[in-house]
Amino acid sequence: MDLHLEDKVFIVTGGLKGIGRSIALQLAREGARVVVISRDSKGTAEAAFREDIEKITTAYDIYLLDLSQTDKIAPIIDEVYSTYGHIDGIVNNAGVNDNKDLESTSWRDFEASLHTNLTHYYETVHAAVAYLKESKGAVLNIASKTALTGQGKTSAYAAAKGAILGLTREWAAALVHDEVRVNAIVVAESWTPLYADWIKTFGDEDAQQARLSVITDRIPLGHRMTSPDEIADTAAFLLSDRASHTTAQWVVVDGGYIHLDRALD
């Protein structure tokens, strides 16, 4: 299916690694021009991303930025528009589950976590909204199951992701008369570099595998994690005019984990 994304311009935050990386690469495969805004804390992600995307296209841009430096986002958005004359979509993806729990997290650390995981979602769309109205573009917010199920030890991250789902419907309502569509993908268990780092905290290889088995045994469809590429396929569709009458939706791509796991017990 042709998604009609040829020469469209999409900004993807957190696009050098994990889910954002897969979305950026899939959009490039569909002929879109991808602009990644992302940090590269270890100094290796950018080179790896360039190697992979250049197998697909040379029509891409990278801006290295820690998105918690919020005031630096709008100038990038404006520069992208000035360069290409249009912005057709925003993918808000960057964030980290920092395990700021209820018992031990001060309100200051709670607010700092919200800033890291939520504020840049708002500012990126705020800075681009006039351009999205002009192009009748689309916004895609990447959210998390923690907003719907809780996790038990990540109050700040769950709060941020819950707010992202709320903003998805708020922005869809605010922009509906401008024909700007706004949707979210809810991610549950997907194997990313951050997820791999988390699994390593459980001990040696046997302990890690045991923990993984506990998780994947609860995923109804195939008893396996969702791949970032599967999320990227859904993302590309939602950003395209093939989803032209889809807005304000929380699309759960998780192998049935959230909706079927408990029903099948």
Residue pairs with C-beta under 8 A, 6 or more apart in sequence:
1 242
3 30
3 236
3 237
3 240
3 241
3 242
4 240
4 241
4 242
5 27
5 30
5 31
5 32
5 236
5 239
5 240
6 30
6 31
6 32
7 31
7 32
7 33
8 31
8 32
8 33
8 88
8 89
9 32
9 33
9 35
9 80
9 84
9 86
9 87
9 88
9 89
10 27
10 32
10 33
10 34
10 35
10 87
10 88
10 89
10 90
10 91
10 239
11 35
11 36
11 37
11 77
11 80
11 87
11 89
11 90
11 91
11 124
11 128
12 20
12 23
12 24
12 27
12 34
12 35
12 36
12 37
12 38
12 91
12 93
13 20
13 36
13 37
13 38
13 67
13 90
13 91
13 92
13 93
13 94
13 120
13 124
14 20
14 37
14 38
14 67
14 93
14 94
14 95
15 21
15 23
15 24
15 34
15 36
15 37
15 38
15 49
15 91
15 93
16 36
16 38
16 39
16 40
16 45
16 46
16 48
16 49
16 62
17 38
17 45
17 49
17 192
17 193
17 194
18 190
18 192
18 193
18 194
18 228
19 93
19 142
19 187
19 190
19 192
19 228
19 231
19 232
20 36
20 38
20 91
20 93
20 94
20 142
21 49
21 52
21 228
22 227
22 228
22 229
22 231
22 232
23 91
23 93
23 228
23 231
23 232
23 235
23 236
24 34
24 36
24 49
24 53
24 60
24 91
25 52
25 53
25 56
25 232
26 229
26 232
26 233
26 235
26 236
27 34
27 235
27 236
27 239
28 34
28 53
28 56
28 57
28 59
28 60
29 56
30 236
30 240
32 88
33 59
33 60
33 61
33 84
34 53
34 59
34 60
34 61
35 60
35 61
35 62
35 63
35 80
36 49
36 60
36 61
36 62
36 63
37 63
37 65
37 67
37 73
37 76
37 94
37 124
38 45
38 62
38 63
38 64
38 65
38 94
39 64
39 65
39 66
39 67
39 94
40 46
40 64
46 62
46 64
49 62
50 62
53 60
61 80
61 83
63 76
65 72
65 73
65 76
67 73
67 94
67 116
67 120
67 124
68 115
68 116
68 119
68 120
70 115
70 119
70 120
70 123
73 120
73 123
73 124
73 127
74 123
74 126
74 127
77 87
77 124
77 127
77 128
77 131
78 127
80 87
81 87
81 128
81 131
86 131
86 134
86 135
87 128
87 131
87 132
87 135
87 137
88 132
88 135
88 137
88 138
88 239
89 132
89 137
89 138
89 139
89 140
89 239
90 124
90 125
90 128
90 132
90 137
90 138
90 139
90 140
91 140
91 142
91 235
91 239
92 120
92 121
92 124
92 125
92 139
92 140
92 141
92 142
92 164
93 142
94 120
95 116
95 117
95 142
95 157
95 160
95 161
96 116
96 117
96 157
96 194
97 144
97 146
97 151
97 154
97 157
97 194
97 198
98 113
98 116
98 117
98 154
98 156
98 157
99 153
99 154
99 157
100 109
100 110
100 113
100 154
100 155
100 156
100 157
101 152
101 153
101 154
101 155
102 155
105 113
105 155
105 156
109 156
110 155
110 156
110 159
113 156
113 157
113 160
114 156
114 159
114 160
114 163
117 156
117 157
117 160
117 161
118 160
118 163
118 164
121 141
121 164
121 167
122 167
125 132
125 139
125 171
129 175
129 180
131 137
132 138
132 139
132 175
132 178
132 180
133 175
133 178
133 180
136 178
136 179
136 180
137 180
137 181
138 180
138 181
138 182
138 183
138 238
138 239
138 243
139 168
139 171
139 180
139 181
139 182
139 183
140 182
140 183
140 184
140 185
140 235
140 238
140 239
141 164
141 165
141 167
141 168
141 182
141 183
141 184
141 185
142 164
142 184
142 185
142 187
142 231
142 235
143 161
143 164
143 165
143 168
143 184
143 185
143 186
143 187
143 250
144 157
144 158
144 161
144 186
144 187
144 188
145 186
145 187
145 188
145 189
145 252
145 254
145 257
145 258
146 154
146 157
146 158
146 161
147 158
147 161
147 162
147 164
147 165
147 186
148 165
148 186
148 258
149 258
150 158
151 157
151 158
164 184
165 184
165 186
165 250
168 182
168 183
168 184
168 248
168 250
169 182
169 248
171 180
171 182
172 181
172 182
172 183
172 247
172 248
173 248
175 181
175 182
176 247
181 238
181 243
181 244
181 246
181 247
182 247
182 248
183 238
183 243
183 246
183 247
183 248
183 249
183 250
183 251
184 249
184 250
184 251
185 231
185 234
185 235
185 238
185 250
185 251
185 252
185 253
186 250
186 251
186 252
186 253
186 254
186 258
187 226
187 231
187 253
187 254
188 219
188 226
188 252
188 254
188 255
188 257
188 258
189 195
189 215
189 216
189 219
189 225
189 226
189 254
189 255
189 257
190 225
190 226
190 227
190 228
190 231
191 225
191 227
191 228
192 228
199 208
199 211
199 212
200 208
202 208
202 210
202 211
215 225
216 223
216 224
216 225
217 223
218 257
218 261
219 225
219 226
219 254
219 255
219 256
219 257
219 261
220 255
220 256
220 257
220 260
220 261
220 264
221 255
221 256
221 260
222 255
224 255
225 255
226 253
226 254
226 255
230 253
231 253
234 251
234 253
237 243
238 246
238 249
238 251
252 258
252 259
